[in-house]
Amino acid sequence: MNKIFIILQREYLTRVKKKSFLILTFLVPILIFGASLLMVYIALQGEEKQKIVVNDESGIFFHRLDKKSKTYTFFAEAPKGNETNRDFAKRVEADIYLHILPFQNSRPDSILIYKEGGVSLGTSLFLSTQLDNIYHVKQMEEAGIDKAKIDSIQNFSLPIKSYDLKDNKETNSAIASGIGYMMGIMIYLVIFIYGSGVMRGVMEEKTNRIAEVVISSVKPFQLMMGKILGIGLVGLTQFLLWGTLIILLQFLLPLIIPSLGDLMQARENIVTAMPASEMPNMGSSDSLAMIQSIMNQNWGLIISCFIFYFLGGYFIYASLFAAVGSLVNEDPQEAQQLTLPVSMPIIFGFIILMTTLKEPNSSLSVFGSMFPLTSPIVMMGRIPYGVPVLQLILSMGLLIIGFILITWMSGKIYRTGILLYGKKTTWKEVLKWLRHS
């Protein structure tokens, strides 16, 4: 155990002291913060306004267009004589020319949109929606139909709520899906990123002949476990630093963009000044219901299960990647071929997760949450919905058994492969090692 700790310490300190680790650890939060800053800035600035000149020969549409749009401004004008559409748009300094032809048989003969370089999809959707609504309102007015009543009926949705029969707490499938997806994707990424990091570390030591020297003092299994634990601790350190730095940097947003702080203060003032009679309406709003649903989640269970499956998934796949790294010689393409069987269960786990978020208790979801190679990803998609205790215990037990079995098998492969040079290894030979060792 002491030798494993020494190897763990060496792996951890060697990687943490590298310039690449320090640069990546501090660069990623800065990039995320910069992206957040850019999105907030764009949201506050808004889109650049475009001028639309309207030649409404029908006389129906122009005066009903939405003149309060933050993206488009409308004004009416008609071409002169034989003036071309392009010359007309340039003369009136318009970005877009909208030409509505006269009505024929109660309908406009045609609606034409001209823009230098072509009309964008956003502009086309905006104008078509505006014009369709205006035409529908006109038709309803002529038929004696009150559009306001129809809109109130169509916009009303029944107040449906869902509750857990066990503790009578309100549930929200969208929140549960979001939490499950976030947890599952984090484990998926960690397994790939740090599992492949273990494989690269083993490959480097093998190709540089460092492993031969180290194995003269420690057992191959001790070397493999020390490397897995050391790199796992590096990953955990990096995640903690990322989370801390991202949270700290978010507090700088109001200082860098003062208008954002003013906007948040204005919202707070509106809520504070709201009459007490209107407070019940706020309580039934979507945002407050969402916050309540998030608070109703069993966060103690979710976080503890996330840590368990996070570590279980990492250790299983890190040992498999370490075994694959010990089989590789000089050819990098050899690593890609050998990695495929290890990567497929991770990909299948992610695919099953997508089904689990929709049907958490389906047969496929239950199987995926039990099978040790997919349970770290799939089970995290089921837990926010509520998992029977027996299924959760069984899944954890199978993951522990899977970890012991896979680590034992990987250790046997690692022991032989780490000292094998100059020969391309096949999976058939690996199976022989497992049978005869």
C-alpha positions in Angstrom: 0.0 0.0 0.0 2.9 2.3 0.8 4.3 1.8 -2.7 1.0 2.6 -4.3 0.9 5.8 -2.3 4.5 6.7 -3.5 3.5 6.2 -7.1 0.2 8.1 -6.5 2.2 11.0 -5.1 4.7 11.0 -8.0 1.9 10.9 -10.6 0.0 13.7 -8.9 2.9 16.1 -8.2 4.5 15.5 -11.7 1.2 16.4 -13.5 0.1 19.3 -11.2 3.5 21.0 -11.5 3.4 20.9 -15.4 2.9 24.2 -17.1 0.2 22.7 -19.3 -1.8 21.7 -16.2 -1.6 25.2 -14.8 -2.4 26.9 -18.1 -5.4 24.7 -18.8 -6.7 24.9 -15.2 -6.7 28.7 -15.3 -7.5 29.2 -19.0 -10.7 27.1 -19.1 -12.5 29.2 -16.4 -11.3 32.4 -18.1 -12.7 31.2 -21.5 -16.0 30.3 -19.9 -16.2 33.6 -18.1 -15.3 35.4 -21.4 -18.0 33.5 -23.2 -20.5 34.5 -20.5 -19.4 38.1 -20.7 -19.8 38.1 -24.5 -23.3 36.6 -24.3 -24.4 39.1 -21.7 -22.9 42.0 -23.7 -24.6 40.9 -26.9 -27.9 40.4 -25.0 -27.7 43.9 -23.6 -26.6 45.5 -26.9 -29.3 43.8 -28.9 -29.2 43.2 -32.6 -28.4 45.9 -35.2 -31.6 47.5 -36.5 -32.5 47.0 -40.2 -34.6 49.5 -42.1 -37.4 48.0 -44.2 -39.1 50.2 -46.8 -42.7 49.0 -47.5 -44.6 49.5 -50.8 -48.0 48.4 -49.7 -50.2 48.5 -52.8 -53.0 46.6 -51.0 -53.3 49.3 -48.4 -54.0 46.7 -45.7 -50.6 45.7 -44.1 -48.4 48.7 -43.5 -50.4 50.5 -40.8 -50.8 47.2 -38.9 -47.1 46.2 -38.9 -45.3 46.0 -35.5 -43.5 49.3 -35.3 -42.1 48.5 -31.9 -39.7 45.9 -33.1 -36.1 46.3 -31.6 -34.6 44.7 -34.8 -36.6 46.3 -37.6 -37.9 49.7 -38.4 -40.6 50.3 -41.1 -41.4 53.2 -43.3 -43.6 53.6 -46.4 -42.3 54.7 -49.8 -42.9 53.8 -53.4 -40.4 53.6 -56.4 -40.3 56.4 -58.9 -41.0 55.8 -62.6 -38.7 53.1 -64.0 -36.5 53.0 -60.9 -35.1 49.5 -60.3 -35.6 47.8 -57.0 -31.9 48.1 -56.1 -31.8 51.8 -57.0 -34.9 52.4 -55.0 -33.5 50.7 -51.9 -30.3 52.7 -52.2 -32.1 56.0 -52.7 -34.2 55.6 -49.5 -31.3 54.0 -47.6 -33.2 50.8 -46.8 -31.7 47.4 -46.0 -34.8 45.5 -47.1 -37.5 46.3 -49.7 -40.9 44.8 -49.0 -43.3 44.9 -51.9 -47.0 43.9 -51.3 -49.0 43.7 -54.5 -52.7 44.6 -54.7 -55.4 42.2 -53.5 -57.0 39.8 -56.0 -60.0 37.6 -54.9 -59.6 38.8 -51.3 -55.9 37.9 -51.2 -52.7 39.7 -52.1 -51.5 38.6 -55.5 -47.9 38.3 -54.2 -45.5 39.5 -51.5 -41.9 40.1 -52.6 -38.9 40.7 -50.3 -35.6 42.1 -51.7 -32.3 42.4 -49.9 -28.7 42.7 -51.0 -27.2 39.2 -50.7 -30.5 37.5 -50.1 -33.0 37.5 -47.2 -31.9 35.7 -44.0 -34.0 33.0 -42.4 -34.7 35.2 -39.3 -36.0 38.1 -41.4 -38.1 35.8 -43.6 -39.7 34.2 -40.5 -40.3 37.6 -38.9 -42.0 39.1 -41.9 -44.0 36.1 -42.8 -45.3 35.8 -39.2 -46.2 39.5 -39.2 -48.0 39.5 -42.5 -49.8 36.2 -41.8 -51.2 37.5 -38.5 -52.3 40.8 -40.1 -54.1 38.8 -42.9 -55.8 36.4 -40.4 -57.0 39.3 -38.3 -58.5 41.0 -41.3 -60.3 37.8 -42.4 -61.7 37.4 -38.9 -62.9 41.0 -38.8 -64.7 40.5 -42.1 -66.3 37.3 -40.8 -67.4 39.0 -37.5 -65.0 36.9 -35.3 -63.4 38.4 -32.2 -59.7 37.5 -32.4 -59.0 38.5 -28.8 -61.4 35.8 -27.6 -59.8 33.2 -29.8 -56.3 34.2 -28.6 -57.3 34.0 -25.0 -58.7 30.4 -25.6 -55.6 29.3 -27.5 -53.1 30.8 -25.0 -54.7 29.3 -22.0 -53.1 26.1 -20.7 -54.6 23.9 -18.0 -52.7 24.1 -14.6 -51.5 20.5 -14.4 -49.1 19.6 -11.5 -47.5 16.3 -10.7 -46.7 14.9 -7.3 -44.7 12.0 -5.8 -47.0 9.5 -4.1 -44.3 8.7 -1.6 -43.8 12.1 0.1 -46.5 14.2 -1.7 -43.8 16.6 -3.0 -44.4 18.4 -6.3 -42.2 17.0 -9.2 -41.1 18.4 -12.5 -39.9 16.0 -15.3 -38.1 18.8 -17.1 -36.0 19.6 -14.0 -35.4 15.9 -13.3 -34.2 15.4 -16.9 -32.0 18.5 -16.8 -30.3 17.3 -13.6 -29.9 13.7 -14.9 -28.5 14.9 -18.2 -26.0 17.3 -16.5 -24.8 14.6 -14.1 -24.6 11.9 -16.7 -22.7 14.0 -19.2 -20.2 15.1 -16.6 -19.4 11.4 -15.8 -19.3 10.6 -19.5 -16.7 13.4 -20.1 -14.6 12.5 -17.1 -14.4 8.9 -18.1 -13.2 9.8 -21.6 -10.9 12.7 -20.6 -9.1 11.2 -17.6 -9.4 7.6 -18.7 -7.5 8.4 -21.9 -5.1 10.4 -19.8 -4.2 7.2 -17.9 -3.7 5.4 -21.2 -1.4 8.1 -22.5 0.6 8.0 -19.2 1.1 4.2 -19.5 2.0 4.5 -23.2 4.7 7.2 -22.4 6.3 5.1 -19.7 6.3 2.0 -21.8 7.7 3.7 -24.9 10.4 5.5 -22.9 11.3 2.3 -21.1 10.6 3.9 -17.7 8.2 1.1 -16.7 11.0 -1.5 -16.8 13.0 0.5 -14.2 9.9 1.1 -12.0 8.7 -2.5 -12.1 12.1 -3.7 -10.7 11.0 -2.1 -7.4 7.2 -2.5 -7.4 4.6 -5.0 -8.7 2.9 -4.1 -12.0 -0.5 -4.0 -10.2 0.8 -1.5 -7.7 2.2 0.6 -10.5 -1.2 0.5 -12.4 -3.2 1.4 -9.3 -0.9 4.2 -8.2 -1.1 5.7 -11.7 -4.9 5.4 -11.8 -5.3 7.0 -8.3 -2.8 9.7 -9.0 -4.4 10.8 -12.3 -7.8 10.6 -10.8 -6.7 12.9 -8.0 -5.3 15.3 -10.6 -8.7 15.4 -12.3 -10.5 16.0 -9.0 -8.2 18.9 -8.2 -8.7 20.4 -11.6 -12.5 20.1 -11.3 -12.5 21.8 -7.9 -10.3 24.6 -9.1 -12.5 25.1 -12.2 -15.7 25.2 -10.1 -14.1 27.7 -7.6 -12.7 30.0 -10.3 -15.9 30.0 -12.4 -18.0 30.9 -9.3 -15.6 33.7 -8.3 -15.4 35.1 -11.9 -19.2 35.3 -12.1 -19.2 37.9 -9.3 -17.2 40.1 -11.6 -19.9 40.4 -14.2 -21.8 43.3 -12.6 -18.5 45.1 -12.0 -17.5 44.8 -15.7 -21.0 45.5 -17.1 -22.6 48.0 -14.7 -25.9 48.0 -16.7 -26.3 44.3 -15.7 -26.2 45.2 -12.0 -28.7 48.1 -12.6 -31.0 45.6 -14.4 -30.9 43.2 -11.5 -31.6 46.0 -9.0 -34.5 47.2 -11.1 -36.1 43.8 -11.0 -35.6 43.6 -7.3 -37.2 47.0 -6.8 -40.2 45.9 -8.9 -40.7 42.8 -6.8 -40.4 44.8 -3.5 -42.8 47.5 -4.7 -45.4 44.9 -5.9 -48.7 45.1 -4.0 -49.5 42.2 -1.6 -52.6 41.4 -3.6 -50.5 40.5 -6.6 -48.0 38.3 -4.7 -50.1 35.1 -5.1 -49.8 35.5 -8.8 -46.1 35.5 -8.5 -46.1 32.3 -6.5 -47.7 30.5 -9.4 -45.3 31.8 -11.9 -43.1 29.3 -13.9 -39.9 30.6 -12.5 -40.9 30.2 -8.8 -42.4 26.8 -9.6 -39.1 25.8 -11.2 -37.1 26.9 -8.1 -39.5 25.1 -5.8 -39.1 21.9 -7.9 -35.3 22.2 -7.8 -35.5 22.6 -4.0 -37.8 19.5 -3.7 -35.1 17.3 -5.3 -33.3 14.9 -2.9 -30.0 16.6 -3.2 -28.3 14.5 -0.5 -29.0 11.3 -2.4 -28.2 12.9 -5.8 -24.8 14.3 -4.7 -23.8 11.1 -2.8 -24.7 8.9 -5.7 -22.9 11.2 -8.1 -19.7 10.9 -6.1 -20.1 7.1 -5.9 -20.8 6.5 -9.6 -18.3 9.2 -10.6 -15.5 7.3 -8.7 -16.8 3.9 -9.7 -17.0 4.8 -13.4 -13.6 6.4 -13.4 -11.8 3.5 -11.7 -13.4 0.9 -14.0 -12.6 2.6 -17.2 -9.2 4.0 -16.0 -8.1 0.4 -15.3 -9.3 -0.7 -18.8 -7.5 2.3 -20.5 -4.4 1.4 -18.5 -4.6 -2.2 -19.8 -5.0 -0.8 -23.3 -2.0 1.5 -22.9 0.2 -1.4 -21.8 -0.6 -3.2 -25.1 0.5 -0.3 -27.4 4.0 -0.1 -28.7 5.2 2.7 -31.1 2.2 3.0 -33.5 -0.4 5.6 -32.3 -3.0 4.0 -34.6 -2.7 0.8 -32.7 -4.0 2.6 -29.7 -7.1 3.8 -31.6 -7.9 0.2 -32.7 -7.5 -1.2 -29.2 -9.4 1.6 -27.6 -12.6 1.0 -29.6 -13.9 -2.0 -27.6 -13.4 0.0 -24.4 -15.1 3.2 -25.8 -18.2 1.4 -27.1 -19.8 0.7 -23.7 -19.3 4.4 -22.8 -21.0 5.5 -26.0 -23.8 3.0 -25.5 -24.3 4.3 -21.9 -24.7 7.8 -23.3 -27.2 6.6 -25.9 -29.2 4.8 -23.2 -29.1 7.9 -21.1 -31.1 9.8 -23.8 -33.8 7.1 -23.6 -33.7 7.1 -19.8 -34.4 10.9 -19.6 -37.8 10.2 -21.4 -38.6 6.8 -19.8 -36.6 6.3 -16.6 -38.3 3.0 -15.7 -38.2 1.3 -19.1 -36.5 -2.2 -19.4 -33.6 -0.7 -21.3 -33.1 2.1 -18.7 -33.2 -0.4 -15.8 -30.7 -2.7 -17.6 -28.4 0.2 -18.4 -28.5 1.3 -14.7 -27.5 -2.2 -13.5 -24.8 -3.1 -16.0 -21.5 -2.0 -14.5 -20.0 -0.6 -17.7 -23.0 1.7 -18.3 -24.5 2.2 -14.8 -22.3 5.3 -13.9 -23.9 7.2 -16.7 -27.4 5.8 -16.9 -28.2 5.6 -13.2 -27.6 9.3 -12.8 -30.3 9.9 -15.4 -32.8 7.8 -13.3 -32.0 9.1 -9.7 -33.7 12.5 -10.0 -36.9 10.7 -11.0 -36.7 8.4 -7.9 -35.2 4.9 -8.0 -36.4 1.9 -5.9 -34.0 1.3 -3.0 -33.4 -2.3 -4.0 -32.5 -1.4 -7.5 -30.1 1.3 -6.3 -28.4 -1.1 -3.8 -28.2 -3.8 -6.5 -26.7 -1.3 -9.0 -24.1 -0.2 -6.5 -23.2 -3.8 -5.6 -22.8 -4.8 -9.2 -20.6 -1.7 -9.8 -18.3 -2.7 -6.9 -18.1 -6.3 -8.1 -17.5 -5.1 -11.7 -14.7 -2.8 -10.5 -13.0 -5.7 -8.6 -13.3 -8.1 -11.5 -12.3 -5.6 -14.2 -9.4 -4.3 -12.2 -8.2 -7.9 -11.6 -8.4 -8.6 -15.4 -6.8 -5.3 -16.3 -4.0 -6.0 -13.8 -3.2 -9.3 -15.5 -3.1 -7.7 -18.9 -1.0 -4.8 -17.7 1.5 -7.2 -16.0 2.2 -8.9 -19.3 1.7 -6.0 -21.8 3.9 -3.4 -20.0 7.0 -5.5 -20.7 6.1 -6.7 -24.2 7.9 -4.8 -27.0 8.3 -5.0 -30.8 5.1 -7.1 -31.3 1.6 -6.0 -32.3 -0.8 -7.4 -29.7 -4.2 -8.8 -30.7 -7.3 -9.3 -28.5 -7.0 -13.0 -29.2 -3.6 -13.0 -27.4 -5.0 -10.9 -24.6 -7.7 -13.6 -23.9 -4.9 -16.2 -23.8 -3.1 -14.2 -21.2 -6.2 -14.0 -19.1 -6.8 -17.8 -19.3 -3.3 -18.9 -18.6 -2.1 -16.3 -16.1 
